[in-house]
Amino acid sequence: MSVDMEGVTGLTDPEEMHAGGRGYERGCELMTADANAVIAGACEAGATSVVVNDAHGSTKNLRIDLLDPRASLIRGPGKPMRMGQGLTADCQAAIFAGYHARAGVQHGVLNHTWMGKEIQNVYLNGEVCGETALVAGFAGFLGVPVALVTGDEAVCEEARALLGDVETVAVKKGVDRFSAELLTPAVAQALIREGAARALNRLSDFRPYVVPAPFTLGVEWNSTAIAAGCALVPGTRQAGPRHTEFTTEDFRDIMALLGLFATIAGRVACDSGRYG
């Protein structure tokens, strides 16, 4: 299970996404409660092992002291596969909890793709994509189907358009990027638990999301300086003043490169005072 934070029950404010921000600690508790709802439903459906990957920001958000003891947790930065860390070909299913819509989706709560300020759009083999497509593509590369996606209504629509009849649970309906109509935690987490059980009880219905190789990752940055810096990565080419591209036969390179890009982009943005 890959757990992001923007699509977690009850959260709408960027302050709630970052350590030290107003409401962050409560946000971590709600994030953990959503993860626990997935774990409970999965175990009810017969899961014997659940690996949870903290996939948001610092990747130090989930409360291990509150996590369902039937699961294990991957926590902390420097993970080679980033949002897909812990996913292996031995997994029977991938679950995305607390996910959000890609950048630019009008009613997507806290919508963005990989980075909230530095990236305008991300492309996979020429098609604009979000984090759901990127991590599902990695899962598909390993032969693992996505069984459940939880988050706001916009990401659920995005997931169904991409993956077909995947189970989805919407815990909020976007009004705009920073506002939403919310379900209460008790209601939302009951729905997540039911959705996880349904998903694992119909695993045979799901097929891996397979992106044809070679894989080309395109990133449209908000800054020429960031694009120039990321183009220095071996194998990466600058396709335009603010556009970089990278092609590989191994999807694991895509996941690793996104993490490296985020490090470079964050450093350049910090040095330039976030002026593009």
C-alpha positions as CSV (number, residue, x, y, z in Angstrom):
1,M,0.0,0.0,0.0
2,S,1.4,3.4,-1.1
3,V,-0.1,6.1,1.1
4,D,0.0,9.8,0.1
5,M,-1.5,12.6,2.1
6,E,-3.4,15.1,-0.1
7,G,-6.3,12.6,-0.6
8,V,-6.6,11.6,3.1
9,T,-9.9,12.0,4.8
10,G,-10.6,15.5,6.1
11,L,-7.6,17.3,4.7
12,T,-7.7,20.4,2.3
13,D,-5.0,22.8,3.5
14,P,-1.4,22.8,2.3
15,E,-0.4,23.6,5.9
16,E,-1.7,20.2,6.9
17,M,0.8,18.5,4.5
18,H,4.1,19.7,6.1
19,A,5.7,19.2,9.4
20,G,5.3,22.4,11.5
21,G,2.2,23.5,9.6
22,R,-1.1,24.2,11.1
23,G,-3.0,20.9,11.5
24,Y,-0.1,18.7,10.4
25,E,-0.1,16.5,13.5
26,R,-3.8,15.8,13.2
27,G,-3.3,15.2,9.5
28,C,-0.8,12.5,10.3
29,E,-3.3,10.8,12.6
30,L,-6.0,10.9,9.9
31,M,-3.5,9.6,7.3
32,T,-2.7,6.7,9.7
33,A,-6.4,6.0,10.3
34,D,-7.1,5.8,6.5
35,A,-4.2,3.3,6.2
36,N,-5.6,1.3,9.1
37,A,-9.0,1.1,7.4
38,V,-7.3,-0.4,4.3
39,I,-5.4,-2.8,6.4
40,A,-8.5,-3.9,8.3
41,G,-10.4,-4.5,5.1
42,A,-7.5,-6.3,3.4
43,C,-7.1,-8.6,6.4
44,E,-10.9,-9.3,6.5
45,A,-10.5,-10.4,2.9
46,G,-7.7,-12.8,3.7
47,A,-4.5,-10.8,3.3
48,T,-1.7,-12.3,5.3
49,S,0.9,-9.6,4.7
50,V,0.5,-5.8,4.2
51,V,3.4,-3.6,3.5
52,V,2.7,0.1,3.9
53,N,4.9,2.7,2.2
54,D,4.7,6.3,3.5
55,A,4.7,8.1,0.1
56,H,4.2,11.7,1.0
57,G,6.8,14.5,1.2
58,S,9.3,13.7,3.9
59,T,7.9,10.2,4.0
60,K,7.9,10.5,7.8
61,N,4.2,11.2,8.3
62,L,2.5,7.9,9.3
63,R,2.3,7.3,13.0
64,I,3.9,3.9,13.6
65,D,2.5,3.9,17.2
66,L,-1.0,4.1,15.8
67,L,-0.6,1.7,12.8
68,D,-2.4,-1.6,12.8
69,P,0.1,-4.2,14.0
70,R,-0.8,-6.6,11.2
71,A,1.1,-4.3,8.8
72,S,4.8,-3.3,8.4
73,L,5.8,0.3,7.5
74,I,8.5,1.7,5.2
75,R,9.4,5.1,6.4
76,G,12.0,7.8,5.7
77,P,13.7,9.5,2.7
78,G,16.2,8.1,0.3
79,K,14.0,5.2,-0.9
80,P,15.1,4.2,-4.4
81,M,11.6,3.5,-5.7
82,R,10.0,6.4,-3.9
83,M,6.2,6.2,-4.0
84,G,6.5,2.6,-5.1
85,Q,9.0,1.4,-2.5
86,G,8.1,-2.0,-1.1
87,L,6.3,-3.1,-4.3
88,T,7.7,-6.4,-5.7
89,A,6.6,-8.9,-8.2
90,D,5.6,-11.2,-5.3
91,C,2.8,-8.8,-4.3
92,Q,-0.7,-9.9,-5.3
93,A,-2.1,-6.3,-5.4
94,A,-1.2,-2.7,-5.1
95,I,-3.4,-0.2,-3.2
96,F,-3.1,3.6,-3.4
97,A,-4.5,5.4,-0.4
98,G,-4.8,9.1,0.1
99,Y,-4.0,9.8,-3.5
100,H,-4.8,13.0,-5.4
101,A,-5.6,14.2,-9.0
102,R,-2.8,15.2,-11.4
103,A,-1.8,18.8,-11.9
104,G,-4.3,21.1,-13.5
105,V,-7.5,19.1,-12.7
106,Q,-10.0,21.8,-11.9
107,H,-11.8,20.1,-9.0
108,G,-8.8,18.1,-7.8
109,V,-8.2,18.8,-4.1
110,L,-4.5,19.8,-3.7
111,N,-3.9,18.6,-7.3
112,H,-0.3,18.4,-8.5
113,T,2.1,15.9,-10.0
114,W,5.1,14.9,-7.9
115,M,5.9,18.5,-6.9
116,G,3.3,21.1,-6.1
117,K,5.1,24.3,-7.3
118,E,8.1,23.3,-9.5
119,I,6.3,21.0,-12.0
120,Q,3.6,22.1,-14.5
121,N,3.0,18.7,-16.1
122,V,4.5,15.2,-16.3
123,Y,4.2,13.0,-19.4
124,L,4.6,9.3,-19.8
125,N,5.2,8.2,-23.4
126,G,3.8,11.5,-24.6
127,E,0.6,11.4,-22.5
128,V,0.0,13.8,-19.6
129,C,-0.2,11.7,-16.4
130,G,-0.4,12.0,-12.6
131,E,1.0,10.0,-9.8
132,T,-1.6,7.3,-10.1
133,A,-0.4,6.5,-13.6
134,L,3.2,6.7,-12.7
135,V,3.0,4.3,-9.7
136,A,0.5,2.0,-11.5
137,G,2.9,1.9,-14.4
138,F,5.6,0.7,-12.1
139,A,3.3,-1.9,-10.6
140,G,2.4,-3.1,-14.1
141,F,6.0,-3.3,-15.0
142,L,6.3,-5.8,-12.1
143,G,3.1,-7.6,-13.1
144,V,1.1,-6.4,-10.2
145,P,-2.5,-5.0,-10.6
146,V,-3.9,-2.0,-8.8
147,A,-6.9,-3.1,-6.8
148,L,-8.0,0.1,-4.9
149,V,-7.5,3.8,-5.1
150,T,-8.8,6.2,-2.3
151,G,-8.8,10.0,-2.3
152,D,-11.0,12.7,-3.7
153,E,-13.6,12.2,-6.4
154,A,-11.2,13.6,-9.1
155,V,-8.5,11.0,-8.5
156,C,-11.1,8.2,-8.4
157,E,-12.3,9.4,-11.8
158,E,-8.7,9.5,-13.0
159,A,-8.0,6.0,-11.7
160,R,-11.1,4.5,-13.4
161,A,-10.3,6.2,-16.7
162,L,-6.8,4.8,-16.5
163,L,-7.3,1.4,-15.0
164,G,-10.9,0.5,-15.8
165,D,-13.1,-1.3,-13.2
166,V,-10.7,-0.7,-10.3
167,E,-12.2,-0.2,-6.8
168,T,-12.3,3.4,-5.7
169,V,-13.4,5.2,-2.5
170,A,-13.9,8.9,-2.6
171,V,-13.6,10.6,0.8
172,K,-14.1,14.2,-0.4
173,K,-15.5,16.2,-3.3
174,G,-13.4,19.0,-4.6
175,V,-14.9,22.5,-4.7
176,D,-11.5,24.0,-5.8
177,R,-7.9,23.2,-5.2
178,F,-8.0,24.0,-1.5
179,S,-11.6,23.4,-0.6
180,A,-13.8,20.4,-0.6
181,E,-17.0,18.8,0.7
182,L,-15.8,16.2,3.2
183,L,-17.1,13.0,4.6
184,T,-16.5,12.6,8.4
185,P,-13.7,10.2,9.3
186,A,-16.0,7.6,10.7
187,V,-18.0,7.4,7.5
188,A,-15.0,7.7,5.2
189,Q,-12.9,5.1,7.0
190,A,-15.8,2.6,7.0
191,L,-16.1,3.1,3.3
192,I,-12.4,2.5,2.8
193,R,-12.5,-0.6,4.9
194,E,-15.4,-2.0,2.8
195,G,-13.7,-1.0,-0.4
196,A,-10.4,-2.7,0.5
197,A,-12.3,-5.9,1.4
198,R,-14.3,-5.8,-1.9
199,A,-11.1,-5.2,-3.9
200,L,-9.2,-8.1,-2.5
201,N,-12.2,-10.4,-2.8
202,R,-12.2,-9.7,-6.6
203,L,-8.5,-9.8,-7.4
204,S,-9.1,-12.0,-10.4
205,D,-11.0,-9.1,-12.1
206,F,-7.9,-6.9,-12.1
207,R,-5.1,-6.8,-14.7
208,P,-1.8,-5.0,-14.4
209,Y,-1.6,-1.6,-16.1
210,V,1.1,-2.2,-18.7
211,V,2.8,0.7,-20.4
212,P,4.6,-0.3,-23.6
213,A,8.4,0.0,-23.5
214,P,10.5,2.0,-24.0
215,F,9.4,4.4,-21.3
216,T,9.8,8.1,-21.9
217,L,9.4,10.4,-18.9
218,G,8.8,14.1,-19.9
219,V,8.7,16.8,-17.3
220,E,7.5,20.4,-18.0
221,W,9.0,22.5,-15.3
222,N,8.0,26.0,-14.1
223,S,11.6,27.3,-14.5
224,T,14.3,27.3,-17.1
225,A,16.9,27.0,-14.4
226,I,15.3,23.7,-13.0
227,A,15.1,22.3,-16.5
228,A,18.8,23.1,-17.2
229,G,19.8,21.5,-13.9
230,C,17.9,18.3,-14.4
231,A,19.2,18.0,-17.9
232,L,22.6,17.5,-16.4
233,V,21.5,14.0,-15.2
234,P,23.2,11.4,-17.5
235,G,20.7,10.1,-20.1
236,T,18.4,13.1,-19.7
237,R,17.9,15.5,-22.6
238,Q,16.5,19.0,-22.6
239,A,13.6,19.0,-25.1
240,G,12.7,22.7,-24.6
241,P,13.5,25.7,-22.4
242,R,11.5,24.2,-19.5
243,H,11.1,20.6,-20.7
244,T,13.3,17.5,-20.0
245,E,13.0,14.0,-21.2
246,F,14.4,10.6,-20.3
247,T,13.9,7.2,-22.0
248,T,14.6,3.8,-20.6
249,E,13.6,0.1,-20.9
250,D,13.4,-0.3,-17.1
251,F,10.5,1.4,-15.3
252,R,12.5,1.4,-12.1
253,D,14.7,4.1,-13.7
254,I,11.6,6.3,-14.0
255,M,10.8,6.0,-10.3
256,A,14.4,6.6,-9.2
257,L,14.8,9.6,-11.6
258,L,11.6,11.3,-10.3
259,G,13.2,11.3,-6.9
260,L,16.4,12.7,-8.1
261,F,14.6,15.3,-10.1
262,A,12.7,16.4,-7.0
263,T,16.0,16.8,-5.1
264,I,17.5,18.9,-7.9
265,A,14.4,21.0,-8.5
266,G,13.9,21.7,-4.8
267,R,17.5,22.9,-4.4
268,V,17.4,25.1,-7.5
269,A,14.0,26.6,-6.4
270,C,15.4,27.2,-2.9
271,D,18.5,28.9,-4.3
272,S,16.5,31.1,-6.6
273,G,13.9,32.1,-4.0
274,R,11.3,30.1,-6.0
275,Y,11.4,32.7,-8.7
276,G,11.0,31.0,-12.1
